């Protein structure tokens, strides 16, 4: 797997979606189609989403709360 250092660099949300789709297609070609495989793919996408939120979005929101005050 050689994606770590800029091998793929999408510039738009559409390109990002395309990269995700291509990776999923390659994974399916490699491991085969099954309910378990689709479940694993959804789990990996959900995990990536949650990690993005935990590592990047939540700290960003905390910073903005400090700058602009909290709505709650």
mmCIF file of the N, C-alpha and C atoms, coordinates in Angstrom:
data_MODEL
# 
_entry.id   MODEL 
# 
loop_
_atom_site.group_PDB 
_atom_site.id 
_atom_site.type_symbol 
_atom_site.label_atom_id 
_atom_site.label_alt_id 
_atom_site.label_comp_id 
_atom_site.label_asym_id 
_atom_site.label_entity_id 
_atom_site.label_seq_id 
_atom_site.pdbx_PDB_ins_code 
_atom_site.Cartn_x 
_atom_site.Cartn_y 
_atom_site.Cartn_z 
_atom_site.occupancy 
_atom_site.B_iso_or_equiv 
_atom_site.pdbx_formal_charge 
_atom_site.auth_seq_id 
_atom_site.auth_comp_id 
_atom_site.auth_asym_id 
_atom_site.auth_atom_id 
_atom_site.pdbx_PDB_model_num 
ATOM 1   N N  . UNK A 1 1  ? 0.847   -1.180  0.000  1.00 0.00 ? 1  UNK A N  1 
ATOM 2   C CA . UNK A 1 1  ? 0.000   0.000   0.000  1.00 0.00 ? 1  UNK A CA 1 
ATOM 3   C C  . UNK A 1 1  ? 0.888   1.237   0.000  1.00 0.00 ? 1  UNK A C  1 
ATOM 4   N N  . UNK A 1 2  ? 0.755   2.086   -1.004 1.00 0.00 ? 2  UNK A N  1 
ATOM 5   C CA . UNK A 1 2  ? 1.647   3.236   -1.138 1.00 0.00 ? 2  UNK A CA 1 
ATOM 6   C C  . UNK A 1 2  ? 0.870   4.534   -1.270 1.00 0.00 ? 2  UNK A C  1 
ATOM 7   N N  . UNK A 1 3  ? 0.047   4.835   -0.297 1.00 0.00 ? 3  UNK A N  1 
ATOM 8   C CA . UNK A 1 3  ? -0.732  6.075   -0.353 1.00 0.00 ? 3  UNK A CA 1 
ATOM 9   C C  . UNK A 1 3  ? -0.297  7.098   0.679  1.00 0.00 ? 3  UNK A C  1 
ATOM 10  N N  . UNK A 1 4  ? 0.622   6.749   1.545  1.00 0.00 ? 4  UNK A N  1 
ATOM 11  C CA . UNK A 1 4  ? 0.955   7.572   2.701  1.00 0.00 ? 4  UNK A CA 1 
ATOM 12  C C  . UNK A 1 4  ? 1.504   8.956   2.353  1.00 0.00 ? 4  UNK A C  1 
ATOM 13  N N  . UNK A 1 5  ? 2.352   9.061   1.370  1.00 0.00 ? 5  UNK A N  1 
ATOM 14  C CA . UNK A 1 5  ? 3.067   10.323  1.143  1.00 0.00 ? 5  UNK A CA 1 
ATOM 15  C C  . UNK A 1 5  ? 2.700   10.974  -0.182 1.00 0.00 ? 5  UNK A C  1 
ATOM 16  N N  . UNK A 1 6  ? 1.418   11.276  -0.354 1.00 0.00 ? 6  UNK A N  1 
ATOM 17  C CA . UNK A 1 6  ? 1.003   12.097  -1.483 1.00 0.00 ? 6  UNK A CA 1 
ATOM 18  C C  . UNK A 1 6  ? 0.850   11.386  -2.804 1.00 0.00 ? 6  UNK A C  1 
ATOM 19  N N  . UNK A 1 7  ? 0.742   10.085  -2.832 1.00 0.00 ? 7  UNK A N  1 
ATOM 20  C CA . UNK A 1 7  ? 0.549   9.380   -4.094 1.00 0.00 ? 7  UNK A CA 1 
ATOM 21  C C  . UNK A 1 7  ? -0.778  9.776   -4.732 1.00 0.00 ? 7  UNK A C  1 
ATOM 22  N N  . UNK A 1 8  ? -1.763  10.128  -3.910 1.00 0.00 ? 8  UNK A N  1 
ATOM 23  C CA . UNK A 1 8  ? -3.069  10.560  -4.372 1.00 0.00 ? 8  UNK A CA 1 
ATOM 24  C C  . UNK A 1 8  ? -3.358  11.902  -3.718 1.00 0.00 ? 8  UNK A C  1 
ATOM 25  N N  . UNK A 1 9  ? -3.776  12.864  -4.520 1.00 0.00 ? 9  UNK A N  1 
ATOM 26  C CA . UNK A 1 9  ? -4.010  14.192  -3.967 1.00 0.00 ? 9  UNK A CA 1 
ATOM 27  C C  . UNK A 1 9  ? -5.257  14.823  -4.588 1.00 0.00 ? 9  UNK A C  1 
ATOM 28  N N  . UNK A 1 10 ? -6.446  14.430  -4.133 1.00 0.00 ? 10 UNK A N  1 
ATOM 29  C CA . UNK A 1 10 ? -7.671  15.008  -4.691 1.00 0.00 ? 10 UNK A CA 1 
ATOM 30  C C  . UNK A 1 10 ? -7.787  16.495  -4.361 1.00 0.00 ? 10 UNK A C  1 
ATOM 31  N N  . UNK A 1 11 ? -8.406  17.239  -5.279 1.00 0.00 ? 11 UNK A N  1 
ATOM 32  C CA . UNK A 1 11 ? -8.540  18.695  -5.109 1.00 0.00 ? 11 UNK A CA 1 
ATOM 33  C C  . UNK A 1 11 ? -9.976  19.155  -4.891 1.00 0.00 ? 11 UNK A C  1 
ATOM 34  N N  . UNK A 1 12 ? -10.934 18.275  -5.093 1.00 0.00 ? 12 UNK A N  1 
ATOM 35  C CA . UNK A 1 12 ? -12.344 18.640  -4.933 1.00 0.00 ? 12 UNK A CA 1 
ATOM 36  C C  . UNK A 1 12 ? -13.062 17.517  -4.182 1.00 0.00 ? 12 UNK A C  1 
ATOM 37  N N  . UNK A 1 13 ? -14.240 17.812  -3.641 1.00 0.00 ? 13 UNK A N  1 
ATOM 38  C CA . UNK A 1 13 ? -15.008 16.738  -3.004 1.00 0.00 ? 13 UNK A CA 1 
ATOM 39  C C  . UNK A 1 13 ? -15.319 15.598  -3.974 1.00 0.00 ? 13 UNK A C  1 
ATOM 40  N N  . UNK A 1 14 ? -15.575 15.916  -5.221 1.00 0.00 ? 14 UNK A N  1 
ATOM 41  C CA . UNK A 1 14 ? -15.837 14.883  -6.220 1.00 0.00 ? 14 UNK A CA 1 
ATOM 42  C C  . UNK A 1 14 ? -14.631 13.989  -6.444 1.00 0.00 ? 14 UNK A C  1 
ATOM 43  N N  . UNK A 1 15 ? -13.453 14.589  -6.504 1.00 0.00 ? 15 UNK A N  1 
ATOM 44  C CA . UNK A 1 15 ? -12.222 13.800  -6.655 1.00 0.00 ? 15 UNK A CA 1 
ATOM 45  C C  . UNK A 1 15 ? -11.972 12.943  -5.425 1.00 0.00 ? 15 UNK A C  1 
ATOM 46  N N  . UNK A 1 16 ? -12.249 13.476  -4.240 1.00 0.00 ? 16 UNK A N  1 
ATOM 47  C CA . UNK A 1 16 ? -12.087 12.711  -3.012 1.00 0.00 ? 16 UNK A CA 1 
ATOM 48  C C  . UNK A 1 16 ? -13.018 11.500  -3.023 1.00 0.00 ? 16 UNK A C  1 
ATOM 49  N N  . UNK A 1 17 ? -14.265 11.710  -3.422 1.00 0.00 ? 17 UNK A N  1 
ATOM 50  C CA . UNK A 1 17 ? -15.222 10.619  -3.542 1.00 0.00 ? 17 UNK A CA 1 
ATOM 51  C C  . UNK A 1 17 ? -14.718 9.579   -4.532 1.00 0.00 ? 17 UNK A C  1 
ATOM 52  N N  . UNK A 1 18 ? -14.162 10.026  -5.647 1.00 0.00 ? 18 UNK A N  1 
ATOM 53  C CA . UNK A 1 18 ? -13.626 9.129   -6.665 1.00 0.00 ? 18 UNK A CA 1 
ATOM 54  C C  . UNK A 1 18 ? -12.500 8.273   -6.099 1.00 0.00 ? 18 UNK A C  1 
ATOM 55  N N  . UNK A 1 19 ? -11.601 8.886   -5.335 1.00 0.00 ? 19 UNK A N  1 
ATOM 56  C CA . UNK A 1 19 ? -10.488 8.146   -4.727 1.00 0.00 ? 19 UNK A CA 1 
ATOM 57  C C  . UNK A 1 19 ? -11.017 7.089   -3.772 1.00 0.00 ? 19 UNK A C  1 
ATOM 58  N N  . UNK A 1 20 ? -11.977 7.462   -2.929 1.00 0.00 ? 20 UNK A N  1 
ATOM 59  C CA . UNK A 1 20 ? -12.578 6.481   -2.020 1.00 0.00 ? 20 UNK A CA 1 
ATOM 60  C C  . UNK A 1 20 ? -13.167 5.311   -2.813 1.00 0.00 ? 20 UNK A C  1 
ATOM 61  N N  . UNK A 1 21 ? -13.924 5.649   -3.854 1.00 0.00 ? 21 UNK A N  1 
ATOM 62  C CA . UNK A 1 21 ? -14.581 4.621   -4.660 1.00 0.00 ? 21 UNK A CA 1 
ATOM 63  C C  . UNK A 1 21 ? -13.569 3.712   -5.331 1.00 0.00 ? 21 UNK A C  1 
ATOM 64  N N  . UNK A 1 22 ? -12.499 4.281   -5.878 1.00 0.00 ? 22 UNK A N  1 
ATOM 65  C CA . UNK A 1 22 ? -11.463 3.464   -6.519 1.00 0.00 ? 22 UNK A CA 1 
ATOM 66  C C  . UNK A 1 22 ? -10.797 2.526   -5.515 1.00 0.00 ? 22 UNK A C  1 
ATOM 67  N N  . UNK A 1 23 ? -10.513 3.023   -4.324 1.00 0.00 ? 23 UNK A N  1 
ATOM 68  C CA . UNK A 1 23 ? -9.916  2.171   -3.295 1.00 0.00 ? 23 UNK A CA 1 
ATOM 69  C C  . UNK A 1 23 ? -10.846 1.030   -2.909 1.00 0.00 ? 23 UNK A C  1 
ATOM 70  N N  . UNK A 1 24 ? -12.118 1.348   -2.774 1.00 0.00 ? 24 UNK A N  1 
ATOM 71  C CA . UNK A 1 24 ? -13.091 0.312   -2.431 1.00 0.00 ? 24 UNK A CA 1 
ATOM 72  C C  . UNK A 1 24 ? -13.193 -0.721  -3.551 1.00 0.00 ? 24 UNK A C  1 
ATOM 73  N N  . UNK A 1 25 ? -13.218 -0.261  -4.791 1.00 0.00 ? 25 UNK A N  1 
ATOM 74  C CA . UNK A 1 25 ? -13.268 -1.205  -5.919 1.00 0.00 ? 25 UNK A CA 1 
ATOM 75  C C  . UNK A 1 25 ? -12.046 -2.122  -5.929 1.00 0.00 ? 25 UNK A C  1 
ATOM 76  N N  . UNK A 1 26 ? -10.871 -1.565  -5.686 1.00 0.00 ? 26 UNK A N  1 
ATOM 77  C CA . UNK A 1 26 ? -9.653  -2.385  -5.644 1.00 0.00 ? 26 UNK A CA 1 
ATOM 78  C C  . UNK A 1 26 ? -9.715  -3.402  -4.508 1.00 0.00 ? 26 UNK A C  1 
ATOM 79  N N  . UNK A 1 27 ? -10.204 -2.961  -3.357 1.00 0.00 ? 27 UNK A N  1 
ATOM 80  C CA . UNK A 1 27 ? -10.340 -3.860  -2.218 1.00 0.00 ? 27 UNK A CA 1 
ATOM 81  C C  . UNK A 1 27 ? -11.292 -5.005  -2.557 1.00 0.00 ? 27 UNK A C  1 
ATOM 82  N N  . UNK A 1 28 ? -12.438 -4.675  -3.181 1.00 0.00 ? 28 UNK A N  1 
ATOM 83  C CA . UNK A 1 28 ? -13.392 -5.706  -3.577 1.00 0.00 ? 28 UNK A CA 1 
ATOM 84  C C  . UNK A 1 28 ? -12.786 -6.685  -4.576 1.00 0.00 ? 28 UNK A C  1 
ATOM 85  N N  . UNK A 1 29 ? -12.016 -6.171  -5.516 1.00 0.00 ? 29 UNK A N  1 
ATOM 86  C CA . UNK A 1 29 ? -11.351 -7.048  -6.485 1.00 0.00 ? 29 UNK A CA 1 
ATOM 87  C C  . UNK A 1 29 ? -10.375 -7.995  -5.792 1.00 0.00 ? 29 UNK A C  1 
ATOM 88  N N  . UNK A 1 30 ? -9.746  -7.516  -4.754 1.00 0.00 ? 30 UNK A N  1 
ATOM 89  C CA . UNK A 1 30 ? -8.739  -8.306  -4.047 1.00 0.00 ? 30 UNK A CA 1 
ATOM 90  C C  . UNK A 1 30 ? -9.347  -9.370  -3.132 1.00 0.00 ? 30 UNK A C  1 
ATOM 91  N N  . UNK A 1 31 ? -10.384 -8.997  -2.374 1.00 0.00 ? 31 UNK A N  1 
ATOM 92  C CA . UNK A 1 31 ? -10.922 -9.918  -1.367 1.00 0.00 ? 31 UNK A CA 1 
ATOM 93  C C  . UNK A 1 31 ? -12.224 -10.587 -1.782 1.00 0.00 ? 31 UNK A C  1 
ATOM 94  N N  . UNK A 1 32 ? -12.879 -10.071 -2.803 1.00 0.00 ? 32 UNK A N  1 
ATOM 95  C CA . UNK A 1 32 ? -14.124 -10.670 -3.269 1.00 0.00 ? 32 UNK A CA 1 
ATOM 96  C C  . UNK A 1 32 ? -15.350 -10.050 -2.636 1.00 0.00 ? 32 UNK A C  1 
ATOM 97  N N  . UNK A 1 33 ? -16.458 -10.287 -3.296 1.00 0.00 ? 33 UNK A N  1 
ATOM 98  C CA . UNK A 1 33 ? -17.732 -9.707  -2.894 1.00 0.00 ? 33 UNK A CA 1 
ATOM 99  C C  . UNK A 1 33 ? -18.456 -10.649 -1.933 1.00 0.00 ? 33 UNK A C  1 
ATOM 100 N N  . UNK A 1 34 ? -18.880 -10.108 -0.812 1.00 0.00 ? 34 UNK A N  1 
ATOM 101 C CA . UNK A 1 34 ? -19.715 -10.851 0.142  1.00 0.00 ? 34 UNK A CA 1 
ATOM 102 C C  . UNK A 1 34 ? -20.359 -9.843  1.075  1.00 0.00 ? 34 UNK A C  1 
ATOM 103 N N  . UNK A 1 35 ? -21.350 -10.305 1.799  1.00 0.00 ? 35 UNK A N  1 
ATOM 104 C CA . UNK A 1 35 ? -21.972 -9.428  2.787  1.00 0.00 ? 35 UNK A CA 1 
ATOM 105 C C  . UNK A 1 35 ? -20.926 -8.970  3.800  1.00 0.00 ? 35 UNK A C  1 
ATOM 106 N N  . UNK A 1 36 ? -20.079 -9.896  4.237  1.00 0.00 ? 36 UNK A N  1 
ATOM 107 C CA . UNK A 1 36 ? -19.049 -9.566  5.229  1.00 0.00 ? 36 UNK A CA 1 
ATOM 108 C C  . UNK A 1 36 ? -18.095 -8.505  4.693  1.00 0.00 ? 36 UNK A C  1 
ATOM 109 N N  . UNK A 1 37 ? -17.703 -8.624  3.433  1.00 0.00 ? 37 UNK A N  1 
ATOM 110 C CA . UNK A 1 37 ? -16.807 -7.637  2.829  1.00 0.00 ? 37 UNK A CA 1 
ATOM 111 C C  . UNK A 1 37 ? -17.455 -6.261  2.801  1.00 0.00 ? 37 UNK A C  1 
ATOM 112 N N  . UNK A 1 38 ? -18.716 -6.208  2.379  1.00 0.00 ? 38 UNK A N  1 
ATOM 113 C CA . UNK A 1 38 ? -19.402 -4.917  2.370  1.00 0.00 ? 38 UNK A CA 1 
ATOM 114 C C  . UNK A 1 38 ? -19.532 -4.357  3.786  1.00 0.00 ? 38 UNK A C  1 
ATOM 115 N N  . UNK A 1 39 ? -19.814 -5.207  4.739  1.00 0.00 ? 39 UNK A N  1 
ATOM 116 C CA . UNK A 1 39 ? -19.895 -4.779  6.131  1.00 0.00 ? 39 UNK A CA 1 
ATOM 117 C C  . UNK A 1 39 ? -18.546 -4.244  6.609  1.00 0.00 ? 39 UNK A C  1 
ATOM 118 N N  . UNK A 1 40 ? -17.465 -4.920  6.241  1.00 0.00 ? 40 UNK A N  1 
ATOM 119 C CA . UNK A 1 40 ? -16.124 -4.468  6.616  1.00 0.00 ? 40 UNK A CA 1 
ATOM 120 C C  . UNK A 1 40 ? -15.796 -3.110  5.999  1.00 0.00 ? 40 UNK A C  1 
ATOM 121 N N  . UNK A 1 41 ? -16.202 -2.909  4.751  1.00 0.00 ? 41 UNK A N  1 
ATOM 122 C CA . UNK A 1 41 ? -15.952 -1.626  4.070  1.00 0.00 ? 41 UNK A CA 1 
ATOM 123 C C  . UNK A 1 41 ? -16.698 -0.502  4.782  1.00 0.00 ? 41 UNK A C  1 
ATOM 124 N N  . UNK A 1 42 ? -17.976 -0.722  5.075  1.00 0.00 ? 42 UNK A N  1 
ATOM 125 C CA . UNK A 1 42 ? -18.766 0.295   5.782  1.00 0.00 ? 42 UNK A CA 1 
ATOM 126 C C  . UNK A 1 42 ? -18.140 0.590   7.147  1.00 0.00 ? 42 UNK A C  1 
ATOM 127 N N  . UNK A 1 43 ? -17.680 -0.450  7.828  1.00 0.00 ? 43 UNK A N  1 
ATOM 128 C CA . UNK A 1 43 ? -17.031 -0.256  9.127  1.00 0.00 ? 43 UNK A CA 1 
ATOM 129 C C  . UNK A 1 43 ? -15.755 0.568   9.016  1.00 0.00 ? 43 UNK A C  1 
ATOM 130 N N  . UNK A 1 44 ? -14.971 0.303   7.983  1.00 0.00 ? 44 UNK A N  1 
ATOM 131 C CA . UNK A 1 44 ? -13.734 1.062   7.787  1.00 0.00 ? 44 UNK A CA 1 
ATOM 132 C C  . UNK A 1 44 ? -14.035 2.527   7.479  1.00 0.00 ? 44 UNK A C  1 
ATOM 133 N N  . UNK A 1 45 ? -15.038 2.771   6.640  1.00 0.00 ? 45 UNK A N  1 
ATOM 134 C CA . UNK A 1 45 ? -15.423 4.151   6.336  1.00 0.00 ? 45 UNK A CA 1 
ATOM 135 C C  . UNK A 1 45 ? -15.927 4.865   7.587  1.00 0.00 ? 45 UNK A C  1 
ATOM 136 N N  . UNK A 1 46 ? -16.746 4.185   8.378  1.00 0.00 ? 46 UNK A N  1 
ATOM 137 C CA . UNK A 1 46 ? -17.269 4.777   9.612  1.00 0.00 ? 46 UNK A CA 1 
ATOM 138 C C  . UNK A 1 46 ? -16.138 5.061   10.593 1.00 0.00 ? 46 UNK A C  1 
ATOM 139 N N  . UNK A 1 47 ? -15.193 4.126   10.705 1.00 0.00 ? 47 UNK A N  1 
ATOM 140 C CA . UNK A 1 47 ? -14.048 4.336   11.585 1.00 0.00 ? 47 UNK A CA 1 
ATOM 141 C C  . UNK A 1 47 ? -13.214 5.528   11.151 1.00 0.00 ? 47 UNK A C  1 
ATOM 142 N N  . UNK A 1 48 ? -12.992 5.659   9.845  1.00 0.00 ? 48 UNK A N  1 
ATOM 143 C CA . UNK A 1 48 ? -12.233 6.808   9.329  1.00 0.00 ? 48 UNK A CA 1 
ATOM 144 C C  . UNK A 1 48 ? -12.970 8.112   9.620  1.00 0.00 ? 48 UNK A C  1 
ATOM 145 N N  . UNK A 1 49 ? -14.296 8.088   9.460  1.00 0.00 ? 49 UNK A N  1 
ATOM 146 C CA . UNK A 1 49 ? -15.102 9.276   9.755  1.00 0.00 ? 49 UNK A CA 1 
ATOM 147 C C  . UNK A 1 49 ? -14.980 9.667   11.226 1.00 0.00 ? 49 UNK A C  1 
ATOM 148 N N  . UNK A 1 50 ? -15.115 8.687   12.095 1.00 0.00 ? 50 UNK A N  1 
ATOM 149 C CA . UNK A 1 50 ? -15.032 8.967   13.525 1.00 0.00 ? 50 UNK A CA 1 
ATOM 150 C C  . UNK A 1 50 ? -13.644 9.452   13.936 1.00 0.00 ? 50 UNK A C  1 
ATOM 151 N N  . UNK A 1 51 ? -12.615 8.883   13.346 1.00 0.00 ? 51 UNK A N  1 
ATOM 152 C CA . UNK A 1 51 ? -11.252 9.313   13.666 1.00 0.00 ? 51 UNK A CA 1 
ATOM 153 C C  . UNK A 1 51 ? -10.998 10.744  13.187 1.00 0.00 ? 51 UNK A C  1 
ATOM 154 N N  . UNK A 1 52 ? -11.511 11.085  12.010 1.00 0.00 ? 52 UNK A N  1 
ATOM 155 C CA . UNK A 1 52 ? -11.409 12.458  11.520 1.00 0.00 ? 52 UNK A CA 1 
ATOM 156 C C  . UNK A 1 52 ? -12.083 13.419  12.491 1.00 0.00 ? 52 UNK A C  1 
ATOM 157 N N  . UNK A 1 53 ? -13.279 13.049  12.956 1.00 0.00 ? 53 UNK A N  1 
ATOM 158 C CA . UNK A 1 53 ? -13.980 13.907  13.898 1.00 0.00 ? 53 UNK A CA 1 
ATOM 159 C C  . UNK A 1 53 ? -13.191 14.059  15.200 1.00 0.00 ? 53 UNK A C  1 
ATOM 160 N N  . UNK A 1 54 ? -12.732 12.938  15.739 1.00 0.00 ? 54 UNK A N  1 
ATOM 161 C CA . UNK A 1 54 ? -12.024 12.954  17.026 1.00 0.00 ? 54 UNK A CA 1 
ATOM 162 C C  . UNK A 1 54 ? -10.712 13.721  16.957 1.00 0.00 ? 54 UNK A C  1 
ATOM 163 N N  . UNK A 1 55 ? -9.960  13.519  15.882 1.00 0.00 ? 55 UNK A N  1 
ATOM 164 C CA . UNK A 1 55 ? -8.612  14.087  15.811 1.00 0.00 ? 55 UNK A CA 1 
ATOM 165 C C  . UNK A 1 55 ? -8.571  15.505  15.251 1.00 0.00 ? 55 UNK A C  1 
ATOM 166 N N  . UNK A 1 56 ? -9.496  15.846  14.354 1.00 0.00 ? 56 UNK A N  1 
ATOM 167 C CA . UNK A 1 56 ? -9.420  17.138  13.666 1.00 0.00 ? 56 UNK A CA 1 
ATOM 168 C C  . UNK A 1 56 ? -10.602 18.066  13.943 1.00 0.00 ? 56 UNK A C  1 
ATOM 169 N N  . UNK A 1 57 ? -11.808 17.546  13.820 1.00 0.00 ? 57 UNK A N  1 
ATOM 170 C CA . UNK A 1 57 ? -12.982 18.412  13.883 1.00 0.00 ? 57 UNK A CA 1 
ATOM 171 C C  . UNK A 1 57 ? -13.282 18.859  15.310 1.00 0.00 ? 57 UNK A C  1 
ATOM 172 N N  . UNK A 1 58 ? -13.282 17.944  16.267 1.00 0.00 ? 58 UNK A N  1 
ATOM 173 C CA . UNK A 1 58 ? -13.573 18.328  17.655 1.00 0.00 ? 58 UNK A CA 1 
ATOM 174 C C  . UNK A 1 58 ? -12.582 19.372  18.175 1.00 0.00 ? 58 UNK A C  1 
ATOM 175 N N  . UNK A 1 59 ? -11.258 19.191  17.977 1.00 0.00 ? 59 UNK A N  1 
ATOM 176 C CA . UNK A 1 59 ? -10.333 20.237  18.427 1.00 0.00 ? 59 UNK A CA 1 
ATOM 177 C C  . UNK A 1 59 ? -10.562 21.582  17.714 1.00 0.00 ? 59 UNK A C  1 
ATOM 178 N N  . UNK A 1 60 ? -10.915 21.532  16.433 1.00 0.00 ? 60 UNK A N  1 
ATOM 179 C CA . UNK A 1 60 ? -11.206 22.757  15.695 1.00 0.00 ? 60 UNK A CA 1 
ATOM 180 C C  . UNK A 1 60 ? -12.426 23.455  16.295 1.00 0.00 ? 60 UNK A C  1 
ATOM 181 N N  . UNK A 1 61 ? -13.467 22.673  16.582 1.00 0.00 ? 61 UNK A N  1 
ATOM 182 C CA . UNK A 1 61 ? -14.664 23.249  17.198 1.00 0.00 ? 61 UNK A CA 1 
ATOM 183 C C  . UNK A 1 61 ? -14.344 23.844  18.571 1.00 0.00 ? 61 UNK A C  1 
ATOM 184 N N  . UNK A 1 62 ? -13.525 23.161  19.357 1.00 0.00 ? 62 UNK A N  1 
ATOM 185 C CA . UNK A 1 62 ? -13.136 23.688  20.669 1.00 0.00 ? 62 UNK A CA 1 
ATOM 186 C C  . UNK A 1 62 ? -12.402 25.020  20.531 1.00 0.00 ? 62 UNK A C  1 
ATOM 187 N N  . UNK A 1 63 ? -11.534 25.103  19.560 1.00 0.00 ? 63 UNK A N  1 
ATOM 188 C CA . UNK A 1 63 ? -10.799 26.348  19.307 1.00 0.00 ? 63 UNK A CA 1 
ATOM 189 C C  . UNK A 1 63 ? -11.766 27.481  18.938 1.00 0.00 ? 63 UNK A C  1 
ATOM 190 N N  . UNK A 1 64 ? -12.728 27.181  18.084 1.00 0.00 ? 64 UNK A N  1 
ATOM 191 C CA . UNK A 1 64 ? -13.696 28.197  17.665 1.00 0.00 ? 64 UNK A CA 1 
ATOM 192 C C  . UNK A 1 64 ? -14.613 28.622  18.808 1.00 0.00 ? 64 UNK A C  1 
ATOM 193 N N  . UNK A 1 65 ? -14.928 27.680  19.703 1.00 0.00 ? 65 UNK A N  1 
ATOM 194 C CA . UNK A 1 65 ? -15.713 28.043  20.891 1.00 0.00 ? 65 UNK A CA 1 
ATOM 195 C C  . UNK A 1 65 ? -14.938 29.045  21.730 1.00 0.00 ? 65 UNK A C  1 
ATOM 196 N N  . UNK A 1 66 ? -13.649 28.824  21.909 1.00 0.00 ? 66 UNK A N  1 
ATOM 197 C CA . UNK A 1 66 ? -12.826 29.754  22.678 1.00 0.00 ? 66 UNK A CA 1 
ATOM 198 C C  . UNK A 1 66 ? -12.764 31.130  22.004 1.00 0.00 ? 66 UNK A C  1 
ATOM 199 N N  . UNK A 1 67 ? -12.702 31.132  20.688 1.00 0.00 ? 67 UNK A N  1 
ATOM 200 C CA . UNK A 1 67 ? -12.614 32.401  19.956 1.00 0.00 ? 67 UNK A CA 1 
ATOM 201 C C  . UNK A 1 67 ? -13.936 33.148  19.904 1.00 0.00 ? 67 UNK A C  1 
ATOM 202 N N  . UNK A 1 68 ? -15.042 32.418  19.781 1.00 0.00 ? 68 UNK A N  1 
ATOM 203 C CA . UNK A 1 68 ? -16.334 33.057  19.480 1.00 0.00 ? 68 UNK A CA 1 
ATOM 204 C C  . UNK A 1 68 ? -17.410 32.851  20.541 1.00 0.00 ? 68 UNK A C  1 
ATOM 205 N N  . UNK A 1 69 ? -17.115 32.154  21.585 1.00 0.00 ? 69 UNK A N  1 
ATOM 206 C CA . UNK A 1 69 ? -18.032 31.746  22.652 1.00 0.00 ? 69 UNK A CA 1 
ATOM 207 C C  . UNK A 1 69 ? -18.898 30.585  22.200 1.00 0.00 ? 69 UNK A C  1 
ATOM 208 N N  . UNK A 1 70 ? -19.506 29.954  23.187 1.00 0.00 ? 70 UNK A N  1 
ATOM 209 C CA . UNK A 1 70 ? -20.290 28.731  22.945 1.00 0.00 ? 70 UNK A CA 1 
ATOM 210 C C  . UNK A 1 70 ? -21.752 29.095  22.743 1.00 0.00 ? 70 UNK A C  1 
ATOM 211 N N  . UNK A 1 71 ? -22.409 28.359  21.882 1.00 0.00 ? 71 UNK A N  1 
ATOM 212 C CA . UNK A 1 71 ? -23.831 28.598  21.631 1.00 0.00 ? 71 UNK A CA 1 
ATOM 213 C C  . UNK A 1 71 ? -24.696 27.986  22.739 1.00 0.00 ? 71 UNK A C  1 
ATOM 214 N N  . UNK A 1 72 ? -24.169 27.030  23.489 1.00 0.00 ? 72 UNK A N  1 
ATOM 215 C CA . UNK A 1 72 ? -24.959 26.366  24.531 1.00 0.00 ? 72 UNK A CA 1 
ATOM 216 C C  . UNK A 1 72 ? -24.740 27.022  25.876 1.00 0.00 ? 72 UNK A C  1 
# 
